[in-house]
């Protein structure tokens, strides 16, 4: 999981990555802490996606731009355009995240 250090880093990934998952999180968030251990397995299973871990508090303007008010949240981009989002205040399970990404993977380019 890549943790960008600046808005410029994020913009570069959005511009250059064909398939990108923006994972909005915060270290104080208990629901985020719950899912952290499953993320390596999720990344491995969906290796065609590039995963960016974006601390919502460090990039609040970006979270507002993407209408992310609940965390953890996932926004998936393909060629810089949003193709799906899993955004809510509710806790997300590994199975839910994997089902969400599997559905999108089937709809995107191979």
N, CA, C and O atoms as a MOPAC input file, in Angstrom:
PM7 MOZYME 1SCF
protein

 N      0.86300 1    -1.17500 1     0.00000 1
 C      0.00000 1     0.00000 1     0.00000 1
 C      0.90400 1     1.23000 1     0.00000 1
 O      1.83100 1     1.34200 1     0.80200 1
 N      0.62100 1     2.11600 1    -0.88900 1
 C      1.40700 1     3.33700 1    -1.02800 1
 C      0.76800 1     4.43600 1    -0.18600 1
 O     -0.44600 1     4.63500 1    -0.24000 1
 N      1.57300 1     5.14200 1     0.58300 1
 C      1.09800 1     6.27100 1     1.38800 1
 C      1.69700 1     7.55900 1     0.81900 1
 O      2.83100 1     7.91000 1     1.14300 1
 N      0.94800 1     8.25800 1    -0.02100 1
 C      1.49000 1     9.47300 1    -0.62700 1
 C      1.76500 1    10.53900 1     0.42400 1
 O      1.10600 1    10.60800 1     1.46100 1
 N      2.76500 1    11.37200 1     0.12000 1
 C      3.18800 1    12.40800 1     1.06500 1
 C      2.65200 1    13.79500 1     0.71500 1
 O      2.72400 1    14.71500 1     1.53000 1
 N      2.11100 1    13.94500 1    -0.50500 1
 C      1.65100 1    15.27300 1    -0.91800 1
 C      0.49900 1    15.14900 1    -1.90500 1
 O      0.24800 1    14.08200 1    -2.46400 1
 N     -0.19000 1    16.25600 1    -2.10300 1
 C     -1.24600 1    16.29700 1    -3.11000 1
 C     -0.66900 1    16.01400 1    -4.49300 1
 O     -1.32900 1    15.40200 1    -5.33400 1
 N      0.55800 1    16.45900 1    -4.72400 1
 C      1.21700 1    16.22800 1    -6.01200 1
 C      1.44200 1    14.74000 1    -6.24300 1
 O      1.25200 1    14.24900 1    -7.35600 1
 N      1.84600 1    14.01600 1    -5.19500 1
 C      2.01700 1    12.56100 1    -5.29600 1
 C      0.70100 1    11.89500 1    -5.70900 1
 O      0.67200 1    11.04300 1    -6.59700 1
 N     -0.36600 1    12.29300 1    -5.05600 1
 C     -1.67800 1    11.71100 1    -5.35200 1
 C     -2.07600 1    12.02100 1    -6.79000 1
 O     -2.54300 1    11.14000 1    -7.51100 1
 N     -1.89400 1    13.26100 1    -7.20400 1
 C     -2.23300 1    13.65200 1    -8.58200 1
 C     -1.43800 1    12.83900 1    -9.59400 1
 O     -1.97900 1    12.43100 1   -10.62200 1
 N     -0.16300 1    12.59800 1    -9.31400 1
 C      0.67000 1    11.78200 1   -10.21000 1
 C      0.12100 1    10.36800 1   -10.33400 1
 O      0.05300 1     9.82200 1   -11.43500 1
 N     -0.26800 1     9.77700 1    -9.22000 1
 C     -0.82900 1     8.42000 1    -9.26800 1
 C     -2.14500 1     8.39900 1   -10.03400 1
 O     -2.39200 1     7.48800 1   -10.82400 1
 N     -2.98300 1     9.39500 1    -9.80300 1
 C     -4.26400 1     9.44500 1   -10.52300 1
 C     -4.02000 1     9.57700 1   -12.01600 1
 O     -4.70900 1     8.95500 1   -12.82500 1
 N     -3.04600 1    10.38200 1   -12.37200 1
 C     -2.73700 1    10.61500 1   -13.78400 1
 C     -2.08300 1     9.41200 1   -14.45000 1
 O     -2.35800 1     9.12300 1   -15.61500 1
 N     -1.21500 1     8.70700 1   -13.71700 1
 C     -0.37800 1     7.67200 1   -14.34100 1
 C     -0.86300 1     6.24500 1   -14.12400 1
 O     -0.45400 1     5.34700 1   -14.86000 1
 N     -1.71900 1     6.01100 1   -13.14400 1
 C     -2.15800 1     4.64600 1   -12.85200 1
 C     -3.41400 1     4.31900 1   -13.63500 1
 O     -4.37700 1     5.08500 1   -13.64800 1
 N     -3.38600 1     3.16900 1   -14.28400 1
 C     -4.57100 1     2.74300 1   -15.02500 1
 C     -5.71300 1     2.40300 1   -14.08700 1
 O     -6.85300 1     2.80300 1   -14.32200 1
 N     -5.41500 1     1.66700 1   -13.02600 1
 C     -6.44000 1     1.20500 1   -12.08200 1
 C     -5.96800 1     1.51000 1   -10.66900 1
 O     -4.95700 1     0.97800 1   -10.21100 1
 N     -6.70400 1     2.36400 1    -9.99000 1
 C     -6.25400 1     2.92000 1    -8.71900 1
 C     -7.35600 1     2.82300 1    -7.67800 1
 O     -8.51800 1     3.11700 1    -7.95700 1
 N     -6.97800 1     2.40600 1    -6.47400 1
 C     -7.90600 1     2.38700 1    -5.34400 1
 C     -7.45200 1     3.45600 1    -4.36100 1
 O     -6.34700 1     3.38500 1    -3.82300 1
 N     -8.30700 1     4.44300 1    -4.13000 1
 C     -8.05000 1     5.46100 1    -3.11500 1
 C     -8.69500 1     4.96200 1    -1.82200 1
 O     -9.92000 1     4.88900 1    -1.72300 1
 N     -7.87800 1     4.62500 1    -0.84800 1
 C     -8.35000 1     4.12600 1     0.44100 1
 C     -8.22000 1     5.25600 1     1.44900 1
 O     -7.12400 1     5.55500 1     1.92200 1
 N     -9.35100 1     5.88500 1     1.77800 1
 C     -9.36900 1     6.98200 1     2.74100 1
 C     -9.49200 1     6.39400 1     4.13500 1
 O    -10.36400 1     5.56700 1     4.40100 1
 N     -8.60800 1     6.83200 1     5.02200 1
 C     -8.50900 1     6.25600 1     6.35100 1
 C     -8.02100 1     7.30700 1     7.34100 1
 O     -7.75100 1     8.44700 1     6.96200 1
 N     -7.91000 1     6.92600 1     8.59000 1
 C     -7.26900 1     7.73900 1     9.63100 1
 C     -6.84100 1     6.78500 1    10.73600 1
 O     -7.55800 1     5.83600 1    11.05200 1
 N     -5.69300 1     7.03000 1    11.31600 1
 C     -5.17400 1     6.11100 1    12.32900 1
 C     -6.02500 1     6.07700 1    13.59900 1
 O     -5.97500 1     5.09500 1    14.33800 1
 N     -6.79700 1     7.11700 1    13.86500 1
 C     -7.63500 1     7.14200 1    15.06400 1
 C     -8.94600 1     6.37700 1    14.86000 1
 O     -9.69100 1     6.16800 1    15.81700 1
 N     -9.23000 1     5.96500 1    13.64200 1
 C    -10.50900 1     5.34500 1    13.27900 1
 C    -10.51900 1     3.85900 1    13.63400 1
 O     -9.74000 1     3.09800 1    13.06100 1
 N    -11.37800 1     3.42000 1    14.56200 1
 C    -11.39500 1     2.00500 1    14.94600 1
 C    -11.82400 1     1.07900 1    13.79800 1
 O    -11.33000 1    -0.04300 1    13.69800 1
 N    -12.72300 1     1.53100 1    12.94700 1
 C    -13.14500 1     0.69900 1    11.81600 1
 C    -12.02200 1     0.54900 1    10.79100 1
 O    -11.93200 1    -0.47200 1    10.10900 1
 N    -11.17000 1     1.56100 1    10.68500 1
 C     -9.98800 1     1.46500 1     9.81700 1
 C     -8.99500 1     0.47300 1    10.41300 1
 O     -8.44400 1    -0.36500 1     9.69900 1
 N     -8.77100 1     0.56800 1    11.71100 1
 C     -7.86400 1    -0.36200 1    12.39500 1
 C     -8.33200 1    -1.79900 1    12.20400 1
 O     -7.51700 1    -2.71200 1    12.07600 1
 N     -9.63500 1    -1.99200 1    12.18600 1
 C    -10.21100 1    -3.32300 1    12.02000 1
 C     -9.82100 1    -3.93600 1    10.67100 1
 O     -9.57000 1    -5.13800 1    10.59100 1
 N     -9.77000 1    -3.13500 1     9.63000 1
 C     -9.51900 1    -3.65600 1     8.28300 1
 C     -8.02500 1    -3.68400 1     7.91900 1
 O     -7.64300 1    -4.41300 1     7.00300 1
 N     -7.18300 1    -2.92200 1     8.60000 1
 C     -5.75400 1    -2.87900 1     8.26200 1
 C     -5.11800 1    -4.26700 1     8.10800 1
 O     -4.39800 1    -4.48600 1     7.13300 1
 N     -5.35400 1    -5.21400 1     9.02900 1
 C     -4.69000 1    -6.51200 1     8.89300 1
 C     -5.05300 1    -7.27200 1     7.60100 1
 O     -4.26000 1    -8.08400 1     7.12600 1
 N     -6.21700 1    -7.02000 1     7.04400 1
 C     -6.66100 1    -7.72400 1     5.83200 1
 C     -6.14400 1    -7.07900 1     4.55000 1
 O     -6.20400 1    -7.69800 1     3.48700 1
 N     -5.64600 1    -5.87000 1     4.62600 1
 C     -5.26400 1    -5.14500 1     3.41400 1
 C     -4.16200 1    -5.81900 1     2.59500 1
 O     -4.26200 1    -5.82200 1     1.36800 1
 N     -3.12100 1    -6.38900 1     3.19900 1
 C     -2.11700 1    -7.06200 1     2.36100 1
 C     -2.71600 1    -8.18900 1     1.51000 1
 O     -2.36100 1    -8.33900 1     0.34100 1
 N     -3.60500 1    -8.96200 1     2.08400 1
 C     -4.24800 1   -10.04400 1     1.33300 1
 C     -5.14300 1    -9.47900 1     0.21900 1
 O     -5.17100 1   -10.01300 1    -0.88900 1
 N     -5.85900 1    -8.42000 1     0.51600 1
 C     -6.71600 1    -7.77900 1    -0.49100 1
 C     -5.85900 1    -7.25100 1    -1.63800 1
 O     -6.18600 1    -7.45100 1    -2.80800 1
 N     -4.76300 1    -6.57900 1    -1.29800 1
 C     -3.85700 1    -6.05800 1    -2.33300 1
 C     -3.28000 1    -7.17800 1    -3.19200 1
 O     -3.16800 1    -7.04300 1    -4.41100 1
 N     -2.92200 1    -8.26600 1    -2.55500 1
 C     -2.34600 1    -9.38300 1    -3.30100 1
 C     -3.37200 1    -9.98500 1    -4.26100 1
 O     -3.04600 1   -10.28800 1    -5.40900 1
 N     -4.59000 1   -10.15300 1    -3.80100 1
 C     -5.64600 1   -10.73900 1    -4.64300 1
 C     -5.98600 1    -9.83100 1    -5.81500 1
 O     -6.28500 1   -10.31400 1    -6.90700 1
 N     -5.94300 1    -8.52100 1    -5.59800 1
 C     -6.30700 1    -7.55600 1    -6.63900 1
 C     -5.06600 1    -6.78200 1    -7.07800 1
 O     -5.02600 1    -5.55300 1    -7.02000 1
 N     -4.07300 1    -7.51700 1    -7.51100 1
 C     -2.77300 1    -6.92700 1    -7.84500 1
 C     -2.80200 1    -6.07200 1    -9.10700 1
 O     -1.83100 1    -5.37300 1    -9.39700 1
 N     -3.89700 1    -6.11600 1    -9.86000 1
 C     -3.99600 1    -5.25500 1   -11.04700 1
 C     -4.33600 1    -3.82000 1   -10.65500 1
 O     -4.27500 1    -2.91600 1   -11.48900 1
 N     -4.69100 1    -3.61000 1    -9.40000 1
 C     -4.98500 1    -2.27100 1    -8.88600 1
 C     -3.78000 1    -1.73900 1    -8.11100 1
 O     -3.06900 1    -2.50700 1    -7.46200 1
 N     -3.55200 1    -0.44200 1    -8.17800 1
 C     -2.59400 1     0.23700 1    -7.31800 1
 C     -3.38700 1     0.81000 1    -6.14900 1
 O     -4.39500 1     1.48300 1    -6.36100 1
 N     -2.95000 1     0.55500 1    -4.92600 1
 C     -3.65900 1     1.00400 1    -3.72900 1
 C     -2.93000 1     2.18600 1    -3.10000 1
 O     -1.73300 1     2.11200 1    -2.82000 1
 N     -3.66400 1     3.28000 1    -2.88000 1
 C     -3.13400 1     4.44700 1    -2.17800 1
 C     -3.85200 1     4.57700 1    -0.83900 1
 O     -5.08000 1     4.63500 1    -0.78400 1
 N     -3.08600 1     4.62000 1     0.21900 1
 C     -3.64800 1     4.84700 1     1.55500 1
 C     -3.58200 1     6.34700 1     1.81700 1
 O     -2.49800 1     6.91700 1     1.94400 1
 N     -4.74100 1     6.97800 1     1.89500 1
 C     -4.81200 1     8.42900 1     2.04300 1
 C     -5.38000 1     8.76200 1     3.41800 1
 O     -6.53500 1     8.46100 1     3.71900 1
 N     -4.55300 1     9.38400 1     4.24200 1
 C     -5.01300 1     9.80600 1     5.56400 1
 C     -5.97300 1    10.98100 1     5.37700 1
 O     -5.58400 1    12.05700 1     4.92300 1
 N     -7.20300 1    10.75300 1     5.72900 1
 C     -8.24600 1    11.75700 1     5.51900 1
 C     -7.91000 1    13.07600 1     6.21400 1
 O     -8.21400 1    14.14700 1     5.68800 1
 N     -7.29600 1    13.00700 1     7.37200 1
 C     -6.97500 1    14.22400 1     8.11900 1
 C     -5.84000 1    15.01000 1     7.45800 1
 O     -5.82400 1    16.24000 1     7.51200 1
 N     -4.89700 1    14.31000 1     6.83700 1
 C     -3.79300 1    14.98100 1     6.15200 1
 C     -4.21300 1    15.56100 1     4.80400 1
 O     -3.60700 1    16.51400 1     4.31400 1
 N     -5.25400 1    14.98100 1     4.21000 1
 C     -5.71100 1    15.39300 1     2.88400 1
 C     -7.21100 1    15.68800 1     2.91300 1
 O     -7.98000 1    15.16300 1     2.10800 1
 N     -7.60700 1    16.53800 1     3.85600 1
 C     -9.02000 1    16.84700 1     4.06600 1
 C     -9.66800 1    17.47600 1     2.83000 1
 O    -10.81800 1    17.17400 1     2.51200 1
 N     -8.93500 1    18.34600 1     2.13400 1
 C     -9.49300 1    18.96000 1     0.92500 1
 C     -9.79200 1    17.90900 1    -0.14000 1
 O    -10.79900 1    18.00000 1    -0.84200 1
 N     -8.92900 1    16.92400 1    -0.25700 1
 C     -9.15200 1    15.84700 1    -1.22300 1
 C    -10.37000 1    15.01700 1    -0.82600 1
 O    -11.18500 1    14.66100 1    -1.67700 1
 N    -10.49400 1    14.71000 1     0.46100 1
 C    -11.65800 1    13.96000 1     0.94100 1
 C    -12.94200 1    14.72100 1     0.63000 1
 O    -13.93300 1    14.12200 1     0.21100 1
 N    -12.93000 1    16.02500 1     0.83000 1
 C    -14.11200 1    16.83200 1     0.52100 1
 C    -14.39100 1    16.82600 1    -0.97600 1
 O    -15.54500 1    16.71500 1    -1.39000 1
 N    -13.35300 1    16.94300 1    -1.78700 1
 C    -13.51800 1    16.93400 1    -3.24300 1
 C    -14.17800 1    15.63800 1    -3.70300 1
 O    -15.02000 1    15.64600 1    -4.60100 1
 N    -13.79100 1    14.52700 1    -3.08100 1
 C    -14.34000 1    13.22000 1    -3.46500 1
 C    -15.58200 1    12.85700 1    -2.65700 1
 O    -16.06600 1    11.72900 1    -2.74500 1
 N    -16.10700 1    13.80500 1    -1.86600 1
 C    -17.30100 1    13.56500 1    -1.04100 1
 C    -17.13200 1    12.37500 1    -0.09900 1
 O    -18.02300 1    11.53500 1     0.02500 1
 N    -15.99100 1    12.31700 1     0.55400 1
 C    -15.72200 1    11.26400 1     1.52700 1
 C    -15.87900 1    11.87300 1     2.91700 1
 O    -15.05600 1    12.67600 1     3.35800 1
 N    -16.94800 1    11.47400 1     3.59400 1
 C    -17.19500 1    11.98500 1     4.94000 1
 C    -17.19400 1    10.87200 1     5.97300 1
 O    -17.13700 1    11.13900 1     7.17300 1
 N    -17.25600 1     9.62500 1     5.51900 1
 C    -17.15500 1     8.47600 1     6.40500 1
 C    -15.92500 1     7.66400 1     6.03000 1
 O    -15.59700 1     7.52500 1     4.85100 1
 N    -15.25400 1     7.13400 1     7.03000 1
 C    -14.07800 1     6.30700 1     6.76300 1
 C    -14.20600 1     5.01800 1     7.55900 1
 O    -14.84600 1     5.00600 1     8.61100 1
 N    -13.61400 1     3.94000 1     7.08100 1
 C    -12.81800 1     3.80700 1     5.87100 1
 C    -13.69300 1     3.86400 1     4.62300 1
 O    -14.84800 1     3.43900 1     4.64000 1
 N    -13.13600 1     4.38700 1     3.55700 1
 C    -13.84400 1     4.48400 1     2.28700 1
 C    -12.89800 1     4.16000 1     1.14700 1
 O    -11.69900 1     4.43100 1     1.21000 1
 N    -13.46200 1     3.57700 1     0.10800 1
 C    -12.69200 1     3.16700 1    -1.06300 1
 C    -13.31400 1     3.78900 1    -2.31100 1
 O    -14.51800 1     3.67000 1    -2.53800 1
 N    -12.48800 1     4.45000 1    -3.11400 1
 C    -12.91500 1     4.96900 1    -4.41000 1
 C    -11.98300 1     4.36700 1    -5.44600 1
 O    -10.76200 1     4.44700 1    -5.31200 1
 N    -12.55500 1     3.76700 1    -6.47300 1
 C    -11.75800 1     3.10300 1    -7.50000 1
 C    -11.81900 1     3.91900 1    -8.78100 1
 O    -12.89000 1     4.31200 1    -9.24600 1
 N    -10.63100 1     4.16400 1    -9.34100 1
 C    -10.49900 1     4.92400 1   -10.58000 1
 C     -9.89200 1     4.03300 1   -11.65100 1
 O     -9.06000 1     3.17000 1   -11.37400 1
 N    -10.32500 1     4.26400 1   -12.86300 1
 C     -9.68000 1     3.63700 1   -14.00900 1
 C     -9.39000 1     4.75000 1   -15.00100 1
 O    -10.28700 1     5.48500 1   -15.41500 1
 N     -8.12700 1     4.86100 1   -15.37300 1
 C     -7.68400 1     5.92400 1   -16.26800 1
 C     -8.14400 1     7.29900 1   -15.78000 1
 O     -8.54900 1     8.14800 1   -16.57400 1
 N     -8.07600 1     7.50600 1   -14.45100 1
 C     -8.39200 1     8.79200 1   -13.84200 1
 C     -9.87000 1     9.07300 1   -13.63000 1
 O    -10.22600 1    10.13300 1   -13.11500 1
 N    -10.74100 1     8.14000 1   -14.01700 1
 C    -12.19400 1     8.34400 1   -13.86400 1
 C    -12.74900 1     7.35800 1   -12.84500 1
 O    -12.37600 1     6.18500 1   -12.82100 1
 N    -13.64200 1     7.85800 1   -12.01200 1
 C    -14.24700 1     7.00800 1   -10.99200 1
 C    -15.11400 1     5.93900 1   -11.63600 1
 O    -15.95600 1     6.23300 1   -12.48500 1
 N    -14.89700 1     4.68300 1   -11.21900 1
 C    -15.73100 1     3.58600 1   -11.71000 1
 C    -16.49800 1     2.89900 1   -10.57800 1
 O    -17.35400 1     2.05100 1   -10.83000 1
 N    -16.18600 1     3.27000 1    -9.32200 1
 C    -16.90700 1     2.68300 1    -8.20500 1
 C    -16.47200 1     3.27500 1    -6.88600 1
 O    -15.36900 1     3.80300 1    -6.75000 1
 N    -17.36900 1     3.17500 1    -5.91100 1
 C    -17.03500 1     3.64900 1    -4.57000 1
 C    -17.74000 1     2.81200 1    -3.53400 1
 O    -18.87000 1     2.35800 1    -3.72000 1
 N    -17.04000 1     2.62300 1    -2.44200 1
 C    -17.55000 1     1.93900 1    -1.27100 1
 C    -17.32300 1     2.92900 1    -0.13700 1
 O    -16.31200 1     2.87600 1     0.56300 1
 N    -18.28400 1     3.82900 1     0.02900 1
 C    -18.13700 1     4.96800 1     0.93400 1
 C    -19.30600 1     4.97500 1     1.91000 1
 O    -20.46800 1     5.03700 1     1.50900 1
 N    -18.98300 1     4.91300 1     3.18500 1
 C    -19.99600 1     5.00800 1     4.22700 1
 C    -19.29100 1     5.12800 1     5.57000 1
 O    -18.06900 1     5.01000 1     5.65700 1
 N    -20.07400 1     5.36300 1     6.61100 1
 C    -19.50500 1     5.42300 1     7.95000 1
 C    -19.39000 1     4.03700 1     8.57100 1
 O    -18.72300 1     3.86800 1     9.59200 1
 N    -20.03600 1     3.04300 1     7.96300 1
 C    -20.10700 1     1.71000 1     8.55100 1
 C    -18.78500 1     0.95000 1     8.44500 1
 O    -17.99500 1     1.16700 1     7.52600 1
 N    -18.56900 1     0.06000 1     9.40400 1
 C    -17.40800 1    -0.83300 1     9.36300 1
 C    -17.53700 1    -1.73400 1     8.14300 1
 O    -18.62200 1    -2.22100 1     7.82200 1
 N    -16.41200 1    -1.94600 1     7.47100 1
 C    -16.39400 1    -2.80000 1     6.29400 1
 C    -15.59700 1    -4.06000 1     6.60900 1
 O    -14.57600 1    -4.00800 1     7.29400 1
 N    -16.07200 1    -5.17900 1     6.10800 1
 C    -15.35500 1    -6.42600 1     6.33200 1
 C    -14.46400 1    -6.73300 1     5.13300 1
 O    -14.62500 1    -6.16600 1     4.05300 1
 N    -13.52300 1    -7.64200 1     5.35400 1
 C    -12.65500 1    -8.07800 1     4.26300 1
 C    -13.50000 1    -8.65200 1     3.13300 1
 O    -13.24300 1    -8.36300 1     1.96400 1
 N    -14.49900 1    -9.45600 1     3.46000 1
 C    -15.35100 1   -10.07600 1     2.43700 1
 C    -16.10100 1    -9.01200 1     1.62500 1
 O    -16.22100 1    -9.13400 1     0.40600 1
 N    -16.59800 1    -7.98100 1     2.29100 1
 C    -17.31400 1    -6.91400 1     1.57700 1
 C    -16.38900 1    -6.15600 1     0.63000 1
 O    -16.76400 1    -5.85500 1    -0.50300 1
 N    -15.18900 1    -5.85200 1     1.09300 1
 C    -14.22500 1    -5.11700 1     0.26200 1
 C    -13.81900 1    -5.97400 1    -0.93700 1
 O    -13.72900 1    -5.47600 1    -2.05900 1
 N    -13.57800 1    -7.25300 1    -0.69600 1
 C    -13.17700 1    -8.14100 1    -1.78500 1
 C    -14.31100 1    -8.30400 1    -2.80000 1
 O    -14.05300 1    -8.33600 1    -4.00300 1
 N    -15.53400 1    -8.40500 1    -2.34700 1
 C    -16.67700 1    -8.51600 1    -3.26900 1
 C    -16.82500 1    -7.23700 1    -4.09300 1
 O    -17.09100 1    -7.29400 1    -5.29400 1
 N    -16.65200 1    -6.09500 1    -3.44900 1
 C    -16.72600 1    -4.80500 1    -4.14300 1
 C    -15.66600 1    -4.73200 1    -5.24400 1
 O    -15.97400 1    -4.36800 1    -6.37900 1
 N    -14.42700 1    -5.07400 1    -4.91300 1
 C    -13.34600 1    -5.01100 1    -5.89800 1
 C    -13.50700 1    -6.06900 1    -6.98800 1
 O    -13.19300 1    -5.80700 1    -8.14900 1
 N    -13.98800 1    -7.25400 1    -6.63400 1
 C    -14.19200 1    -8.31500 1    -7.63300 1
 C    -15.24100 1    -7.88300 1    -8.64400 1
 O    -15.09900 1    -8.15000 1    -9.83800 1
 N    -16.27600 1    -7.22700 1    -8.18600 1
 C    -17.31900 1    -6.74500 1    -9.08900 1
 C    -16.74800 1    -5.71500 1   -10.06500 1
 O    -17.05400 1    -5.74700 1   -11.25700 1
 N    -15.92100 1    -4.80700 1    -9.55600 1
 C    -15.31500 1    -3.79500 1   -10.41400 1
 C    -14.27600 1    -4.39900 1   -11.35100 1
 O    -14.15100 1    -3.98500 1   -12.50300 1
 N    -13.54100 1    -5.37100 1   -10.85100 1
 C    -12.51000 1    -5.99300 1   -11.67400 1
 C    -13.13100 1    -6.65100 1   -12.89800 1
 O    -12.54700 1    -6.63800 1   -13.98100 1
 N    -14.30400 1    -7.22100 1   -12.72600 1
 C    -14.99400 1    -7.83600 1   -13.84100 1
 C    -15.50100 1    -6.83500 1   -14.86900 1
 O    -15.74100 1    -7.19600 1   -16.02100 1
 N    -15.66400 1    -5.58600 1   -14.46300 1
 C    -16.18600 1    -4.54800 1   -15.35800 1
 C    -15.09400 1    -3.71800 1   -16.00700 1
 O    -15.36400 1    -2.92100 1   -16.90400 1
 N    -13.85100 1    -3.90500 1   -15.55300 1
 C    -12.75000 1    -3.08800 1   -16.07800 1
 C    -11.95100 1    -3.86600 1   -17.08500 1
 O    -12.18600 1    -5.05300 1   -17.30900 1
 N    -11.01400 1    -3.19200 1   -17.68500 1
 C    -10.16400 1    -3.86000 1   -18.67600 1
 C     -9.33400 1    -4.94700 1   -18.02700 1
 O     -8.97400 1    -4.84200 1   -16.85400 1
 N     -9.03100 1    -5.97600 1   -18.77000 1
 C     -8.25000 1    -7.09900 1   -18.23900 1
 C     -6.77400 1    -6.80100 1   -18.32500 1
 O     -5.95300 1    -7.62800 1   -17.92600 1

